[in-house]
Amino acid sequence: MCKYHIVFTPKYRRKIIFNQCKESLREIIRDLCKYKGVEIIEGELMPDHVHLLVSIPPKMSVSSFMGYLKGKSALMIFDRHANLKYKFGNRHFWSQGYYVTTVGLNEATIKKYIQEQEKQDILLDKLSVKEYKDPFKK
């Protein structure tokens, strides 16, 4: 049982996933995982990051899978959405690195966290009413 919770972000954490390429990105990630034999247990595309709960075959390392997933998906996104080349340049869609943790007995908790992540972010945005003070006035 090689299950992992993976989180990765677009370059500069741009909120690009939510608007124009959410559906195509979902399809791309699904296809790439199926090609490598990786099972997506749960997944969520947030405006500025991606959550995946995946089962990776033992013969494949997490780092090689993530290199494959981020590299191929970036190329496929730029092929489908040619206008993104001007925003991102150099065909760098994803930021360097990712967060990964192994999943054991807490799989149900992680599934629930991924499913409710968007709801929590929306609630926090609504609750946060910050008043900004001018630092140069006393």
C-alpha positions in Angstrom: 0.0 0.0 0.0 1.9 3.1 -1.3 -0.6 5.9 -0.8 0.5 9.6 -0.7 -1.0 13.0 -0.1 0.6 15.4 -2.6 0.2 19.2 -2.9 1.8 21.3 -5.6 1.4 24.8 -6.9 1.6 26.8 -10.1 4.6 29.1 -10.5 4.3 32.2 -8.3 1.1 30.7 -6.9 -0.9 32.3 -9.6 -4.6 31.7 -9.2 -4.8 30.3 -12.7 -6.3 26.8 -12.1 -9.7 28.0 -11.1 -10.6 30.1 -14.1 -9.6 29.0 -17.6 -7.9 25.7 -17.4 -9.5 23.8 -14.5 -11.4 21.2 -16.6 -8.5 20.6 -19.0 -6.1 20.3 -16.1 -8.3 17.7 -14.4 -8.5 15.7 -17.6 -4.7 15.9 -18.2 -3.8 14.8 -14.6 -6.3 11.9 -14.9 -4.9 10.8 -18.2 -1.2 11.0 -17.1 -2.0 9.0 -13.9 -3.8 6.3 -15.8 -0.9 6.0 -18.2 1.6 5.4 -15.4 -0.8 3.1 -13.4 -1.3 5.5 -10.6 -4.7 5.5 -8.9 -6.3 8.8 -7.9 -8.2 8.1 -4.7 -9.2 11.8 -4.1 -8.3 15.1 -5.7 -9.1 18.7 -5.7 -8.1 21.6 -7.9 -7.9 24.8 -5.8 -7.4 28.2 -7.4 -3.7 28.3 -6.5 -2.8 24.6 -5.7 -3.6 21.0 -6.4 -4.4 18.3 -3.7 -4.0 14.7 -4.7 -4.4 11.5 -2.7 -2.9 8.8 -4.9 -1.8 5.2 -4.8 1.6 4.9 -6.6 2.9 1.4 -7.6 5.9 0.3 -5.4 8.2 0.1 -8.5 7.9 3.9 -9.0 9.3 6.6 -6.7 7.3 9.6 -5.7 9.9 12.0 -7.1 10.0 10.3 -10.5 6.2 10.3 -10.7 6.0 14.0 -9.7 8.7 14.9 -12.3 6.7 13.1 -14.9 3.4 14.6 -13.8 4.5 18.2 -13.6 6.6 18.1 -16.7 4.2 16.4 -19.0 1.1 18.3 -17.7 2.9 21.7 -18.2 3.6 20.8 -21.8 0.1 19.6 -22.4 -1.4 22.8 -20.7 0.6 25.0 -22.9 -0.4 23.0 -26.0 -4.1 23.4 -25.1 -4.0 27.0 -23.8 -1.5 28.8 -26.1 -2.2 32.2 -24.5 -0.6 31.0 -21.2 2.9 31.0 -22.9 2.9 34.8 -22.7 2.0 34.9 -18.9 4.4 32.1 -17.9 7.2 32.2 -20.5 9.8 29.4 -20.8 7.0 26.8 -20.4 7.4 26.8 -16.6 3.8 26.3 -15.3 4.5 24.6 -12.0 6.7 25.9 -9.2 9.7 23.9 -8.0 9.0 21.3 -5.4 5.9 19.8 -3.8 4.6 18.6 -0.5 4.2 14.9 0.1 3.2 12.7 3.0 2.5 9.0 3.3 -1.0 7.9 4.1 -1.6 5.0 6.5 -4.5 4.6 8.9 -5.5 8.3 8.5 -6.7 7.9 4.9 -10.3 8.8 5.7 -9.2 12.0 7.5 -7.1 13.1 4.5 -10.0 12.3 2.1 -12.3 14.5 4.2 -9.6 17.3 4.4 -9.2 17.3 0.6 -13.0 17.3 0.0 -13.6 20.2 2.5 -10.5 22.3 1.6 -12.4 24.6 -0.7 -15.2 25.2 1.8 -12.7 26.1 4.5 -10.9 28.6 2.3 -14.1 30.3 1.3 -15.2 30.6 5.0 -11.9 32.0 6.0 -12.0 34.6 3.3 -15.5 35.7 4.4 -14.5 35.8 8.1 -11.3 37.7 7.7 -12.1 41.4 7.8 -8.7 43.1 8.2 -8.3 46.8 8.7 -5.0 47.9 7.4 -3.2 50.7 9.2 -0.8 53.1 7.6 2.6 52.2 9.1 3.9 55.8 8.6 1.2 57.4 10.8 1.1 57.4 14.5 
